[in-house]
Amino acid sequence: MTVYDLMTIMDKLSSLRAFVKVVELGSFSEAGRQLRLSRSAISKYVSDLEQDLGVQLLNRTTRHASPNENGQAYFERALVILA
């Protein structure tokens, strides 16, 4: 396994953590505060995850984010992975 492979795995785990925190809190900003990352970093992690999966995971408004059907299923899997 190369250093690049390890970095890719770490990015995917960071994306999972960001996604889970957004679902739990319903907010990109609050997830960023709790993870000590900017709101834009959290948004990028979640967007990258959605792009990798090829599906939208969250319903977004200006003040709230909630999982759609795909997002809820992925959230439940992510909790197991991160446990």
C-alpha positions as CSV (number, residue, x, y, z in Angstrom):
1,M,0.0,0.0,0.0
2,T,1.4,3.4,-1.0
3,V,1.2,6.7,0.9
4,Y,-1.3,7.9,-1.7
5,D,-3.5,4.9,-1.0
6,L,-3.4,5.7,2.8
7,M,-4.2,9.4,2.1
8,T,-7.2,8.3,-0.1
9,I,-8.5,6.1,2.7
10,M,-8.1,8.9,5.2
11,D,-10.0,11.3,2.9
12,K,-12.8,8.8,2.6
13,L,-13.0,8.4,6.4
14,S,-13.0,12.2,6.8
15,S,-15.8,12.4,4.3
16,L,-17.8,9.8,6.2
17,R,-17.3,11.5,9.5
18,A,-18.3,14.8,8.0
19,F,-21.5,13.3,6.5
20,V,-22.5,11.5,9.7
21,K,-22.0,14.7,11.7
22,V,-24.1,16.8,9.3
23,V,-26.9,14.2,9.5
24,E,-26.7,14.0,13.3
25,L,-26.8,17.8,13.7
26,G,-28.7,18.8,10.6
27,S,-26.2,21.6,9.8
28,F,-23.0,22.0,7.9
29,S,-22.0,24.9,10.1
30,E,-22.6,23.1,13.4
31,A,-20.8,19.9,12.0
32,G,-17.9,22.1,11.2
33,R,-17.8,23.6,14.6
34,Q,-17.8,20.3,16.3
35,L,-15.2,18.8,14.0
36,R,-13.1,22.0,14.1
37,L,-13.4,22.4,10.4
38,S,-14.8,25.2,8.2
39,R,-18.3,24.9,6.9
40,S,-16.9,24.9,3.4
41,A,-14.5,22.0,4.2
42,I,-17.5,20.0,5.5
43,S,-19.5,20.9,2.4
44,K,-16.6,19.8,0.2
45,Y,-16.2,16.4,2.0
46,V,-19.9,15.7,1.6
47,S,-20.0,16.9,-2.0
48,D,-17.0,14.7,-2.8
49,L,-18.7,11.7,-1.1
50,E,-21.9,12.3,-3.2
51,Q,-19.8,12.6,-6.4
52,D,-17.9,9.4,-5.6
53,L,-21.2,7.5,-5.0
54,G,-23.0,9.1,-7.9
55,V,-26.1,10.0,-5.7
56,Q,-27.3,12.9,-3.7
57,L,-27.4,12.1,0.0
58,L,-28.8,15.2,1.6
59,N,-31.7,17.6,1.1
60,R,-30.3,21.1,1.7
61,T,-31.8,24.4,2.5
62,T,-30.0,27.5,3.6
63,R,-30.4,26.6,7.2
64,H,-30.8,22.8,7.4
65,A,-29.6,19.6,5.9
66,S,-31.4,16.3,6.2
67,P,-30.8,12.9,4.6
68,N,-32.9,11.8,1.7
69,E,-33.7,8.0,1.3
70,N,-30.3,7.3,-0.1
71,G,-28.7,9.4,2.6
72,Q,-30.5,7.7,5.4
73,A,-29.4,4.2,4.2
74,Y,-25.8,5.4,3.8
75,F,-25.9,7.1,7.2
76,E,-26.8,3.8,8.8
77,R,-24.0,2.0,7.0
78,A,-21.5,4.8,7.9
79,L,-22.3,4.5,11.6
80,V,-21.3,0.8,11.5
81,I,-18.1,1.6,9.5
82,L,-17.1,4.4,12.0
83,A,-18.0,2.4,15.1
